[in-house]
Amino acid sequence: MMIRAVIFDLAGTTIDYGNQAPALAIRKAFKQFGVEVSLKELQCNAEWEPLVQIKRIMAEPDVQKRWYIKHPDVSLEEGISQITKWFNRNILEILPQIAKVKSGLPTLISYFRTQGIRFATTTRYTNEMLAKILPLVSEQGFDPQINITAADFEDSADVGPEMVRQAMTKLRIRNAQSVIKVGDTPRDIYEGKAAGVITIGMIEGSSLIGLSQSEFSVLPFAHRNSLKNRVAAELEKAGADYVVENTKDLMRLIKELDAEKVIS
């Protein structure tokens, strides 16, 4: 059975190098209340849902101190609620600015078309967010026809595997072992494993690093390697069947997997 479909995670895997949009929107929301949040505080919480990120950041003693200096009469709970409201507004403004397709992805998609490999995305973006970015990424050569969002499900607590299964259903593919799930975080790997598909972790631009391409590129070579090795280790620990550095390596791996399946 050859590879028939690839289901991509969206932010940090295919677009938005380093998954910058949520961090920028959260940072801006805190700033709108006069509270500065450091890059380190944001990076420590990079893999979490925005509301969880906001709660974890607000749980930091230093952040609480800054909050009460500015808002002595506003509780942390009310602060979290207000910051979340501003986050939801900010993210819609920021998404179009960072909706850049990662290097090599259009070439990979062209290869899929020649091979008849279908592709889809799963994301925790809302449908409103998707409406902002899909036309922009389509212009850049990435135009999945199937886009599954967690907002499509009533219970979003453990919706990941269901998103993968629904993508397979809409792609009209039953054999899970002919499907690949590609993501940049352990959660993506879990989703694919739970749905029974082949899982591939992507290092370059991962949310686990949380840096933009320009920020990452100016780091010393040894530091960049150290970060990439850490991401690879976390993806492997999560159970990824394979870990690749970028889309070029992903295309090479898919060709190898197809060749192995043809031979066997």
TORLOFI-598380 format. One record per residue: residue number from 1; residue in three letters; x, y, z of N, C-alpha, C in turn. Coordinates in Angstrom, 1 decimal, always signed. Layout:
# residues N
NUM, ALA, X, Y, Z, X, Y, Z, X, Y, Z
...
//
This chain:
# residues 264
1, MET, +0.8, -1.2, +0.0, +0.0, +0.0, +0.0, +0.9, +1.2, +0.0
2, MET, +0.7, +2.1, -1.0, +1.6, +3.3, -1.1, +0.9, +4.4, -0.3
3, ILE, +1.7, +5.5, -0.1, +1.2, +6.7, +0.6, +0.2, +7.3, -0.3
4, ARG, -1.0, +7.5, +0.3, -2.1, +8.0, -0.5, -2.5, +9.4, +0.0
5, ALA, -2.1, +9.8, +1.2, -2.5, +11.1, +1.7, -1.5, +11.6, +2.8
6, VAL, -1.4, +12.9, +2.9, -0.6, +13.5, +4.0, -1.5, +14.5, +4.6
7, ILE, -1.6, +14.4, +6.0, -2.4, +15.4, +6.8, -1.4, +16.2, +7.6
8, PHE, -1.4, +17.5, +7.2, -0.5, +18.4, +7.9, -1.1, +19.1, +9.1
9, ASP, -0.3, +19.4, +10.1, -0.6, +20.4, +11.1, -0.4, +21.7, +10.3
10, LEU, -0.9, +22.8, +10.8, -0.8, +24.1, +10.1, +0.3, +24.9, +10.7
11, ALA, +0.0, +25.6, +11.8, +1.0, +26.6, +12.3, +2.3, +25.9, +12.8
12, GLY, +3.4, +26.4, +12.3, +4.7, +25.8, +12.8, +5.2, +24.7, +11.9
13, THR, +4.2, +24.1, +11.1, +4.6, +22.9, +10.3, +4.6, +23.4, +8.8
14, THR, +3.5, +24.0, +8.4, +3.4, +24.4, +7.0, +3.5, +25.9, +6.8
15, ILE, +2.9, +26.7, +7.7, +3.0, +28.1, +7.7, +3.4, +28.7, +9.0
16, ASP, +3.7, +30.0, +9.1, +4.1, +30.6, +10.3, +5.2, +30.0, +11.0
17, TYR, +6.4, +30.2, +10.5, +7.7, +29.6, +11.0, +7.8, +30.0, +12.5
18, GLY, +7.9, +29.0, +13.3, +8.0, +29.2, +14.8, +6.7, +29.4, +15.5
19, ASN, +5.6, +29.3, +14.7, +4.2, +29.5, +15.3, +4.2, +30.8, +16.1
20, GLN, +4.5, +31.9, +15.4, +4.6, +33.2, +16.0, +3.3, +33.9, +16.3
21, ALA, +2.2, +33.6, +15.6, +1.0, +34.4, +15.7, +0.4, +34.4, +17.1
22, PRO, +0.3, +33.2, +17.8, -0.3, +33.3, +19.1, +0.5, +34.0, +20.1
23, ALA, +1.9, +33.9, +20.0, +2.8, +34.6, +20.9, +2.7, +36.1, +20.8
24, LEU, +2.6, +36.5, +19.5, +2.5, +37.9, +19.2, +1.2, +38.5, +19.7
25, ALA, +0.1, +37.7, +19.5, -1.2, +38.2, +19.9, -1.3, +38.2, +21.4
26, ILE, -0.7, +37.2, +22.1, -0.8, +37.2, +23.6, +0.1, +38.4, +24.1
27, ARG, +1.3, +38.6, +23.6, +2.1, +39.6, +24.1, +1.5, +41.0, +23.9
28, LYS, +0.8, +41.2, +22.7, +0.1, +42.4, +22.5, -1.0, +42.6, +23.4
29, ALA, -1.8, +41.5, +23.8, -2.9, +41.6, +24.7, -2.4, +42.1, +26.1
30, PHE, -1.4, +41.5, +26.6, -0.8, +41.9, +27.9, -0.4, +43.3, +27.8
31, LYS, +0.3, +43.7, +26.7, +0.8, +45.1, +26.6, -0.4, +46.1, +26.6
32, GLN, -1.5, +45.7, +26.1, -2.7, +46.6, +26.1, -3.2, +46.9, +27.5
33, PHE, -2.8, +46.1, +28.4, -3.1, +46.3, +29.8, -1.9, +46.8, +30.6
34, GLY, -0.9, +47.2, +29.8, +0.3, +47.8, +30.5, +1.3, +46.8, +31.1
35, VAL, +1.1, +45.6, +30.7, +2.0, +44.5, +31.3, +2.9, +43.9, +30.2
36, GLU, +4.2, +44.1, +30.4, +5.1, +43.5, +29.4, +5.4, +42.0, +29.7
37, VAL, +5.3, +41.2, +28.7, +5.6, +39.8, +28.9, +6.9, +39.4, +28.0
38, SER, +7.8, +38.8, +28.6, +9.1, +38.5, +28.0, +9.0, +37.4, +27.0
39, LEU, +9.9, +37.4, +26.0, +10.0, +36.3, +25.0, +10.2, +35.0, +25.7
40, LYS, +11.0, +34.9, +26.7, +11.2, +33.7, +27.5, +9.9, +33.2, +28.1
41, GLU, +9.1, +34.1, +28.7, +7.9, +33.6, +29.3, +6.9, +33.1, +28.3
42, LEU, +6.9, +33.6, +27.1, +6.1, +33.1, +26.0, +6.6, +31.8, +25.5
43, GLN, +7.9, +31.7, +25.3, +8.5, +30.4, +24.8, +8.3, +29.3, +25.7
44, CYS, +8.3, +29.5, +27.0, +8.1, +28.4, +28.0, +6.7, +27.8, +27.9
45, ASN, +5.8, +28.5, +27.2, +4.4, +28.0, +27.2, +4.0, +27.8, +25.7
46, ALA, +4.9, +27.7, +24.8, +4.6, +27.8, +23.4, +3.7, +26.7, +22.8
47, GLU, +3.7, +25.5, +23.4, +2.9, +24.4, +22.9, +1.5, +24.4, +23.4
48, TRP, +1.1, +25.2, +24.3, -0.2, +25.1, +24.9, -1.2, +26.0, +24.1
49, GLU, -2.5, +25.6, +24.4, -3.6, +26.4, +23.8, -3.5, +27.9, +24.3
50, PRO, -3.9, +28.8, +23.5, -3.8, +30.2, +23.9, -4.3, +30.5, +25.3
51, LEU, -5.5, +30.0, +25.6, -6.1, +30.3, +27.0, -5.2, +29.7, +28.0
52, VAL, -4.7, +28.5, +27.8, -3.9, +27.8, +28.8, -2.5, +28.6, +28.9
53, GLN, -2.0, +29.1, +27.8, -0.8, +29.9, +27.8, -1.0, +31.2, +28.7
54, ILE, -2.1, +31.8, +28.4, -2.4, +33.1, +29.2, -2.5, +32.8, +30.7
55, LYS, -3.2, +31.7, +31.0, -3.3, +31.3, +32.4, -1.9, +31.0, +33.1
56, ARG, -1.1, +30.2, +32.3, +0.2, +29.9, +32.8, +1.1, +31.1, +33.0
57, ILE, +1.0, +32.0, +32.0, +1.8, +33.2, +32.1, +1.4, +34.0, +33.3
58, MET, +0.1, +34.2, +33.5, -0.5, +34.9, +34.6, -0.2, +34.3, +35.9
59, ALA, +0.2, +33.0, +35.9, +0.5, +32.3, +37.2, +1.9, +32.6, +37.6
60, GLU, +2.7, +33.2, +36.7, +4.1, +33.5, +37.1, +4.1, +34.6, +38.1
61, PRO, +4.8, +34.5, +39.2, +4.9, +35.5, +40.3, +5.3, +36.9, +39.7
62, ASP, +6.3, +36.9, +38.9, +6.7, +38.2, +38.3, +5.6, +38.9, +37.5
63, VAL, +4.9, +38.1, +36.7, +3.8, +38.7, +35.9, +2.7, +39.1, +36.8
64, GLN, +2.4, +38.4, +37.9, +1.3, +38.8, +38.8, +1.7, +40.1, +39.5
65, LYS, +3.0, +40.2, +39.8, +3.4, +41.5, +40.4, +3.2, +42.7, +39.5
66, ARG, +3.6, +42.5, +38.2, +3.4, +43.5, +37.2, +1.9, +43.9, +37.0
67, TRP, +1.1, +42.8, +37.1, -0.3, +43.0, +36.9, -0.9, +43.9, +38.0
68, TYR, -0.6, +43.5, +39.2, -1.2, +44.2, +40.4, -0.6, +45.6, +40.5
69, ILE, +0.5, +45.9, +40.0, +1.1, +47.3, +40.0, +0.2, +48.1, +39.1
70, LYS, -0.2, +47.6, +38.0, -1.0, +48.3, +37.0, -2.5, +48.3, +37.3
71, HIS, -2.9, +47.1, +37.9, -4.4, +46.9, +38.1, -4.6, +46.4, +39.5
72, PRO, -4.4, +47.2, +40.5, -4.5, +46.6, +41.9, -5.9, +46.2, +42.3
73, ASP, -6.9, +46.7, +41.6, -8.3, +46.3, +41.9, -8.9, +45.3, +41.0
74, VAL, -8.1, +44.7, +40.1, -8.7, +43.7, +39.1, -8.1, +42.4, +39.4
75, SER, -8.9, +41.4, +39.7, -8.4, +40.0, +40.0, -7.7, +39.4, +38.9
76, LEU, -6.9, +38.4, +39.2, -6.2, +37.7, +38.1, -7.2, +37.0, +37.2
77, GLU, -8.3, +36.4, +37.8, -9.3, +35.8, +37.0, -9.9, +36.7, +35.9
78, GLU, -10.3, +37.9, +36.4, -10.9, +38.9, +35.5, -9.8, +39.3, +34.5
79, GLY, -8.6, +39.5, +34.9, -7.5, +39.8, +34.0, -7.3, +38.8, +32.9
80, ILE, -7.4, +37.5, +33.3, -7.3, +36.5, +32.3, -8.4, +36.6, +31.2
81, SER, -9.6, +36.8, +31.7, -10.8, +36.9, +30.9, -10.6, +38.1, +29.9
82, GLN, -10.2, +39.2, +30.4, -10.0, +40.4, +29.5, -8.9, +40.3, +28.5
83, ILE, -7.8, +39.7, +29.0, -6.7, +39.5, +28.1, -7.0, +38.5, +27.0
84, THR, -7.8, +37.5, +27.3, -8.3, +36.5, +26.3, -9.1, +37.1, +25.3
85, LYS, -10.0, +38.1, +25.7, -10.9, +38.8, +24.7, -10.0, +39.6, +23.7
86, TRP, -9.0, +40.2, +24.2, -8.1, +41.0, +23.4, -7.2, +40.1, +22.5
87, PHE, -6.9, +38.9, +23.0, -6.1, +38.0, +22.2, -6.9, +37.6, +21.0
88, ASN, -8.2, +37.3, +21.2, -9.1, +36.9, +20.1, -9.2, +37.9, +19.0
89, ARG, -9.1, +39.2, +19.4, -9.2, +40.3, +18.4, -7.8, +40.4, +17.7
90, ASN, -6.8, +40.4, +18.5, -5.4, +40.6, +18.0, -5.0, +39.5, +17.0
91, ILE, -5.4, +38.2, +17.3, -4.9, +37.1, +16.4, -5.5, +37.3, +15.0
92, LEU, -6.7, +37.8, +14.9, -7.3, +38.0, +13.5, -6.5, +39.1, +12.7
93, GLU, -5.9, +40.0, +13.4, -5.2, +41.1, +12.8, -3.8, +40.6, +12.4
94, ILE, -3.2, +39.7, +13.3, -1.8, +39.3, +13.1, -1.7, +38.2, +12.1
95, LEU, -2.7, +37.3, +12.0, -2.6, +36.1, +11.2, -2.2, +36.4, +9.7
96, PRO, -2.9, +37.4, +9.1, -2.5, +37.7, +7.7, -1.0, +38.1, +7.5
97, GLN, -0.5, +38.7, +8.6, +0.9, +39.2, +8.5, +1.9, +38.1, +8.5
98, ILE, +1.6, +37.0, +9.1, +2.5, +35.8, +9.3, +2.1, +34.6, +8.4
99, ALA, +1.1, +34.8, +7.6, +0.6, +33.6, +6.8, +1.6, +33.4, +5.6
100, LYS, +2.8, +33.1, +5.9, +3.8, +32.7, +4.9, +4.1, +31.2, +4.9
101, VAL, +4.0, +30.7, +3.7, +4.3, +29.2, +3.6, +5.8, +29.0, +3.8
102, LYS, +6.1, +27.9, +4.4, +7.5, +27.5, +4.7, +8.2, +27.1, +3.4
103, SER, +9.5, +27.4, +3.4, +10.3, +27.1, +2.3, +10.2, +25.6, +1.8
104, GLY, +10.0, +25.4, +0.5, +10.0, +24.1, -0.1, +8.6, +23.5, -0.1
105, LEU, +7.6, +24.1, +0.6, +6.3, +23.4, +0.6, +5.6, +23.4, -0.8
106, PRO, +5.7, +24.5, -1.5, +5.0, +24.5, -2.9, +5.6, +23.4, -3.7
107, THR, +6.9, +23.1, -3.7, +7.6, +22.1, -4.4, +7.0, +20.7, -4.0
108, LEU, +6.9, +20.5, -2.7, +6.3, +19.3, -2.2, +4.9, +19.1, -2.7
109, ILE, +4.1, +20.1, -2.6, +2.7, +20.0, -3.1, +2.7, +19.7, -4.6
110, SER, +3.6, +20.2, -5.4, +3.6, +19.9, -6.8, +3.9, +18.4, -7.0
111, TYR, +4.8, +17.9, -6.2, +5.2, +16.5, -6.2, +3.9, +15.6, -5.9
112, PHE, +3.2, +16.0, -4.8, +2.0, +15.3, -4.5, +1.0, +15.2, -5.7
113, ARG, +0.9, +16.3, -6.4, -0.1, +16.3, -7.5, +0.4, +15.3, -8.6
114, THR, +1.7, +15.3, -8.8, +2.1, +14.3, -9.9, +1.9, +12.9, -9.5
115, GLN, +1.9, +12.6, -8.1, +1.8, +11.3, -7.6, +0.4, +10.9, -7.2
116, GLY, -0.5, +11.9, -7.3, -1.9, +11.6, -6.9, -2.0, +11.5, -5.4
117, ILE, -1.1, +12.1, -4.6, -1.2, +12.1, -3.1, -2.1, +13.2, -2.7
118, ARG, -3.1, +12.9, -1.9, -4.0, +13.9, -1.4, -3.4, +14.6, -0.2
119, PHE, -3.9, +15.7, +0.1, -3.4, +16.4, +1.4, -4.5, +17.2, +2.0
120, ALA, -4.3, +17.3, +3.3, -5.3, +18.1, +4.1, -4.6, +18.7, +5.3
121, THR, -5.3, +19.5, +6.1, -4.7, +20.1, +7.3, -5.6, +19.9, +8.5
122, THR, -5.1, +19.8, +9.7, -5.8, +19.8, +10.9, -5.2, +21.0, +11.7
123, THR, -6.1, +21.7, +12.5, -5.6, +22.8, +13.2, -6.5, +23.2, +14.3
124, ARG, -6.0, +23.9, +15.3, -6.8, +24.5, +16.4, -7.2, +25.9, +16.1
125, TYR, -6.9, +26.4, +14.9, -7.4, +27.7, +14.5, -8.9, +27.6, +14.3
126, THR, -9.6, +28.7, +14.5, -11.0, +28.7, +14.3, -11.3, +28.9, +12.8
127, ASN, -12.6, +28.6, +12.5, -13.0, +28.8, +11.1, -12.8, +30.3, +10.6
128, GLU, -13.0, +31.2, +11.6, -12.8, +32.6, +11.3, -11.3, +32.9, +11.0
129, MET, -10.4, +32.3, +11.7, -9.0, +32.4, +11.5, -8.6, +31.8, +10.1
130, LEU, -9.1, +30.6, +9.9, -8.8, +30.0, +8.6, -9.2, +30.8, +7.4
131, ALA, -10.4, +31.5, +7.5, -10.8, +32.3, +6.5, -9.9, +33.5, +6.2
132, LYS, -9.1, +33.9, +7.2, -8.2, +35.0, +7.0, -6.9, +34.5, +6.3
133, ILE, -6.5, +33.3, +6.5, -5.2, +32.9, +6.0, -5.3, +32.0, +4.7
134, LEU, -6.3, +31.2, +4.6, -6.3, +30.2, +3.5, -6.2, +30.9, +2.1
135, PRO, -6.9, +32.0, +1.8, -6.6, +32.6, +0.5, -5.2, +33.1, +0.3
136, LEU, -4.5, +33.5, +1.4, -3.2, +34.0, +1.3, -2.2, +32.9, +1.1
137, VAL, -2.4, +31.7, +1.7, -1.4, +30.6, +1.5, -1.7, +29.9, +0.2
138, SER, -2.9, +30.0, -0.3, -3.2, +29.4, -1.6, -2.5, +30.1, -2.7
139, GLU, -2.4, +31.4, -2.5, -1.6, +32.2, -3.5, -0.1, +31.8, -3.5
140, GLN, +0.3, +31.2, -2.4, +1.7, +30.8, -2.3, +2.0, +29.3, -2.7
141, GLY, +0.9, +28.7, -3.2, +1.1, +27.3, -3.7, +0.7, +26.2, -2.7
142, PHE, +0.1, +26.6, -1.6, -0.4, +25.6, -0.6, -1.9, +25.8, -0.5
143, ASP, -2.6, +24.8, -1.1, -4.1, +25.0, -1.2, -4.8, +23.7, -0.8
144, PRO, -4.7, +23.2, +0.4, -5.5, +22.0, +0.8, -7.0, +22.2, +0.7
145, GLN, -7.6, +21.3, +0.1, -9.1, +21.4, -0.1, -9.8, +21.0, +1.2
146, ILE, -9.2, +20.1, +2.0, -9.7, +19.7, +3.3, -9.0, +20.3, +4.4
147, ASN, -9.7, +21.1, +5.2, -9.2, +21.7, +6.4, -10.1, +21.5, +7.6
148, ILE, -9.5, +20.7, +8.5, -10.3, +20.3, +9.7, -9.9, +21.1, +10.9
149, THR, -10.8, +21.8, +11.6, -10.5, +22.6, +12.7, -11.2, +22.0, +14.0
150, ALA, -10.5, +22.2, +15.1, -11.1, +21.7, +16.4, -12.4, +22.3, +16.7
151, ALA, -12.7, +23.5, +16.1, -13.9, +24.2, +16.3, -15.1, +23.4, +15.7
152, ASP, -14.8, +22.4, +14.9, -15.9, +21.6, +14.2, -16.4, +20.6, +15.2
153, PHE, -15.8, +20.4, +16.3, -16.2, +19.4, +17.3, -16.7, +20.0, +18.6
154, GLU, -17.7, +19.3, +19.2, -18.3, +19.8, +20.4, -17.3, +19.7, +21.6
155, ASP, -16.6, +18.6, +21.7, -15.7, +18.4, +22.8, -14.3, +18.5, +22.2
156, SER, -13.6, +19.6, +22.5, -12.3, +19.9, +22.0, -11.2, +19.5, +22.9
157, ALA, -11.5, +18.8, +24.0, -10.5, +18.5, +25.0, -9.4, +17.5, +24.4
158, ASP, -9.9, +16.5, +23.7, -9.0, +15.5, +23.1, -9.4, +15.2, +21.7
159, VAL, -9.5, +16.3, +20.9, -10.1, +16.2, +19.6, -9.1, +15.8, +18.5
160, GLY, -7.8, +15.8, +18.8, -6.8, +15.6, +17.8, -7.0, +14.4, +16.9
161, PRO, -7.0, +13.2, +17.5, -7.2, +12.0, +16.7, -8.5, +12.1, +15.8
162, GLU, -9.5, +12.7, +16.4, -10.8, +12.8, +15.6, -10.6, +13.7, +14.4
163, MET, -9.8, +14.7, +14.5, -9.6, +15.6, +13.4, -8.9, +14.8, +12.3
164, VAL, -7.9, +13.9, +12.7, -7.2, +13.1, +11.7, -8.1, +12.2, +11.0
165, ARG, -9.0, +11.5, +11.8, -9.9, +10.5, +11.2, -10.9, +11.2, +10.3
166, GLN, -11.4, +12.4, +10.7, -12.3, +13.1, +9.8, -11.7, +13.5, +8.5
167, ALA, -10.4, +14.0, +8.6, -9.7, +14.3, +7.4, -9.6, +13.1, +6.5
168, MET, -9.3, +11.9, +7.0, -9.2, +10.7, +6.2, -10.6, +10.4, +5.6
169, THR, -11.7, +10.6, +6.3, -13.0, +10.3, +5.8, -13.3, +11.2, +4.6
170, LYS, -13.0, +12.5, +4.8, -13.2, +13.5, +3.7, -12.3, +13.3, +2.5
171, LEU, -11.1, +12.7, +2.8, -10.2, +12.3, +1.7, -10.6, +11.0, +1.0
172, ARG, -11.6, +10.3, +1.7, -12.0, +9.0, +1.2, -11.0, +7.9, +1.2
173, ILE, -10.3, +7.9, +2.4, -9.2, +6.9, +2.6, -9.5, +6.1, +3.8
174, ARG, -9.4, +4.8, +3.8, -9.7, +4.0, +4.9, -8.5, +3.4, +5.6
175, ASN, -7.5, +3.1, +4.8, -6.3, +2.4, +5.3, -5.4, +3.4, +6.0
176, ALA, -5.3, +3.4, +7.3, -4.6, +4.4, +8.0, -3.1, +4.3, +7.7
177, GLN, -2.6, +3.2, +7.4, -1.2, +3.0, +7.1, -0.8, +3.5, +5.7
178, SER, -1.7, +4.1, +5.0, -1.4, +4.7, +3.7, -1.4, +6.3, +3.9
179, VAL, -1.6, +6.7, +5.2, -1.7, +8.1, +5.5, -0.6, +8.5, +6.4
180, ILE, -0.1, +9.7, +6.2, +1.0, +10.3, +7.0, +0.4, +11.6, +7.7
181, LYS, +0.7, +11.7, +9.0, +0.4, +12.9, +9.7, +1.7, +13.6, +10.0
182, VAL, +1.9, +14.9, +9.6, +3.1, +15.7, +9.8, +2.8, +16.8, +10.7
183, GLY, +3.7, +16.9, +11.8, +3.5, +18.0, +12.7, +4.8, +18.4, +13.4
184, ASP, +4.8, +19.5, +14.1, +6.0, +20.0, +14.7, +6.0, +19.9, +16.2
185, THR, +5.0, +19.3, +16.8, +5.0, +19.2, +18.3, +4.6, +17.7, +18.7
186, PRO, +4.9, +17.4, +19.9, +4.5, +16.1, +20.5, +3.0, +15.8, +20.4
187, ARG, +2.2, +16.9, +20.5, +0.8, +16.7, +20.4, +0.4, +16.3, +19.0
188, ASP, +1.0, +16.8, +18.0, +0.7, +16.3, +16.6, +1.0, +14.9, +16.5
189, ILE, +2.1, +14.4, +17.1, +2.5, +13.0, +17.0, +1.5, +12.2, +17.7
190, TYR, +1.1, +12.6, +18.8, +0.1, +11.9, +19.6, -1.2, +11.7, +18.7
191, GLU, -1.6, +12.8, +18.1, -2.8, +12.7, +17.3, -2.7, +11.7, +16.2
192, GLY, -1.6, +11.7, +15.5, -1.4, +10.7, +14.4, -1.3, +9.3, +15.0
193, LYS, -0.6, +9.1, +16.1, -0.5, +7.7, +16.6, -1.8, +7.2, +17.1
194, ALA, -2.6, +8.1, +17.7, -3.9, +7.6, +18.2, -4.9, +7.3, +17.1
195, ALA, -4.6, +7.9, +15.9, -5.5, +7.7, +14.8, -5.0, +6.5, +13.9
196, GLY, -3.8, +6.0, +14.3, -3.2, +4.8, +13.6, -2.5, +5.1, +12.3
197, VAL, -2.1, +6.4, +12.1, -1.4, +6.7, +10.8, +0.1, +6.8, +11.1
198, ILE, +0.8, +6.9, +10.0, +2.3, +7.1, +10.1, +2.5, +8.5, +10.6
199, THR, +3.4, +8.7, +11.5, +3.7, +10.0, +12.1, +5.1, +10.5, +11.7
200, ILE, +5.2, +11.8, +11.3, +6.5, +12.4, +11.0, +6.6, +13.7, +11.7
201, GLY, +7.6, +13.9, +12.5, +7.9, +15.2, +13.1, +8.7, +16.1, +12.3
202, MET, +8.4, +17.4, +12.3, +9.1, +18.4, +11.5, +9.9, +19.3, +12.5
203, ILE, +11.2, +19.4, +12.3, +12.0, +20.2, +13.2, +12.0, +21.7, +12.8
204, GLU, +12.2, +22.0, +11.5, +12.4, +23.4, +11.1, +11.2, +24.2, +11.4
205, GLY, +11.4, +25.4, +12.1, +10.2, +26.2, +12.3, +9.3, +25.7, +13.4
206, SER, +9.7, +24.7, +14.2, +8.8, +24.1, +15.2, +8.4, +25.1, +16.2
207, SER, +7.1, +24.9, +16.7, +6.6, +25.7, +17.8, +7.4, +25.5, +19.1
208, LEU, +8.1, +24.4, +19.1, +8.9, +24.1, +20.3, +10.1, +25.0, +20.5
209, ILE, +10.5, +25.5, +19.3, +11.6, +26.5, +19.4, +11.0, +27.9, +19.5
210, GLY, +9.9, +28.2, +18.8, +9.2, +29.4, +19.0, +9.8, +30.7, +18.5
211, LEU, +10.8, +30.6, +17.6, +11.5, +31.7, +17.0, +11.1, +31.9, +15.6
212, SER, +11.1, +33.2, +15.1, +10.9, +33.4, +13.7, +12.1, +33.0, +12.9
213, GLN, +11.9, +32.9, +11.6, +13.1, +32.5, +10.8, +14.3, +33.4, +10.9
214, SER, +14.0, +34.7, +11.0, +15.1, +35.7, +11.1, +15.8, +35.6, +12.5
215, GLU, +15.0, +35.4, +13.5, +15.5, +35.2, +14.9, +16.4, +34.0, +15.0
216, PHE, +15.9, +32.9, +14.4, +16.6, +31.6, +14.4, +17.9, +31.7, +13.6
217, SER, +17.9, +32.3, +12.4, +19.0, +32.3, +11.5, +20.2, +33.0, +12.1
218, VAL, +20.0, +34.0, +13.0, +21.1, +34.8, +13.5, +21.8, +34.1, +14.7
219, LEU, +21.2, +33.0, +15.2, +21.8, +32.3, +16.3, +23.1, +31.7, +15.9
220, PRO, +24.1, +31.5, +16.8, +25.3, +30.8, +16.5, +25.0, +29.4, +16.0
221, PHE, +25.8, +28.8, +15.2, +25.6, +27.5, +14.6, +25.3, +26.4, +15.7
222, ALA, +26.2, +26.5, +16.7, +26.1, +25.5, +17.7, +24.8, +25.6, +18.5
223, HIS, +24.3, +26.8, +18.7, +23.0, +27.0, +19.4, +21.9, +26.5, +18.6
224, ARG, +21.9, +26.8, +17.2, +20.9, +26.3, +16.4, +20.8, +24.8, +16.4
225, ASN, +22.0, +24.1, +16.3, +22.0, +22.7, +16.3, +21.5, +22.1, +17.6
226, SER, +21.8, +22.8, +18.7, +21.3, +22.4, +20.0, +19.8, +22.4, +20.1
227, LEU, +19.2, +23.5, +19.6, +17.8, +23.6, +19.6, +17.1, +22.6, +18.7
228, LYS, +17.7, +22.3, +17.5, +17.1, +21.3, +16.6, +17.2, +19.9, +17.2
229, ASN, +18.3, +19.6, +17.9, +18.5, +18.3, +18.5, +17.5, +18.1, +19.7
230, ARG, +17.2, +19.2, +20.4, +16.2, +19.1, +21.5, +14.8, +18.8, +20.9
231, VAL, +14.5, +19.5, +19.8, +13.1, +19.3, +19.2, +13.1, +17.8, +18.7
232, ALA, +14.1, +17.4, +18.0, +14.1, +16.0, +17.5, +13.9, +15.0, +18.6
233, ALA, +14.6, +15.2, +19.7, +14.5, +14.3, +20.9, +13.1, +14.3, +21.4
234, GLU, +12.4, +15.5, +21.5, +11.1, +15.6, +22.0, +10.1, +14.9, +21.1
235, LEU, +10.3, +15.0, +19.8, +9.4, +14.4, +18.8, +9.6, +12.9, +18.8
236, GLU, +10.8, +12.4, +19.0, +11.1, +11.0, +19.1, +10.5, +10.4, +20.3
237, LYS, +10.6, +11.1, +21.4, +10.1, +10.7, +22.7, +8.6, +10.5, +22.6
238, ALA, +7.9, +11.4, +21.8, +6.5, +11.4, +21.7, +6.0, +10.2, +20.8
239, GLY, +7.0, +9.5, +20.2, +6.7, +8.3, +19.4, +6.7, +8.5, +17.9
240, ALA, +7.2, +9.6, +17.4, +7.2, +9.8, +16.0, +7.9, +8.6, +15.3
241, ASP, +7.2, +8.2, +14.2, +7.8, +7.1, +13.4, +9.1, +7.6, +12.7
242, TYR, +9.1, +8.9, +12.3, +10.2, +9.5, +11.6, +10.3, +10.9, +12.0
243, VAL, +11.5, +11.5, +12.0, +11.7, +12.9, +12.2, +12.5, +13.5, +11.1
244, VAL, +12.1, +14.6, +10.5, +12.8, +15.2, +9.4, +13.1, +16.7, +9.8
245, GLU, +14.0, +17.2, +9.1, +14.4, +18.6, +9.4, +13.5, +19.6, +8.7
246, ASN, +13.1, +19.3, +7.4, +12.4, +20.3, +6.6, +11.5, +19.6, +5.6
247, THR, +10.9, +20.4, +4.7, +10.0, +19.8, +3.7, +10.8, +19.1, +2.6
248, LYS, +12.0, +19.5, +2.4, +12.8, +18.8, +1.4, +13.1, +17.4, +1.9
249, ASP, +13.5, +17.3, +3.1, +13.7, +15.9, +3.7, +12.4, +15.1, +3.8
250, LEU, +11.3, +15.8, +4.0, +10.0, +15.1, +4.0, +9.7, +14.5, +2.7
251, MET, +9.9, +15.2, +1.6, +9.7, +14.7, +0.3, +10.6, +13.5, +0.0
252, ARG, +11.8, +13.6, +0.4, +12.7, +12.5, +0.2, +12.3, +11.2, +0.9
253, LEU, +11.8, +11.5, +2.2, +11.3, +10.3, +3.0, +10.1, +9.7, +2.4
254, ILE, +9.1, +10.5, +1.9, +7.9, +10.0, +1.3, +8.3, +9.1, +0.1
255, LYS, +9.2, +9.6, -0.7, +9.7, +8.8, -1.9, +10.2, +7.5, -1.4
256, GLU, +11.0, +7.5, -0.4, +11.6, +6.3, +0.2, +10.6, +5.3, +0.7
257, LEU, +9.6, +5.8, +1.4, +8.5, +5.0, +1.9, +7.7, +4.4, +0.8
258, ASP, +7.4, +5.1, -0.2, +6.7, +4.6, -1.4, +7.5, +3.5, -2.1
259, ALA, +8.8, +3.7, -2.2, +9.7, +2.7, -2.8, +9.7, +1.4, -2.0
260, GLU, +9.8, +1.5, -0.7, +9.8, +0.4, +0.2, +8.5, -0.4, +0.1
261, LYS, +7.4, +0.3, +0.0, +6.1, -0.4, -0.1, +5.9, -1.1, -1.4
262, VAL, +6.4, -0.4, -2.5, +6.4, -1.1, -3.8, +7.2, -2.4, -3.8
263, ILE, +8.4, -2.3, -3.2, +9.2, -3.5, -3.2, +8.6, -4.6, -2.4
264, SER, +8.0, -4.2, -1.2, +7.5, -5.2, -0.3, +6.2, -5.8, -0.9
//
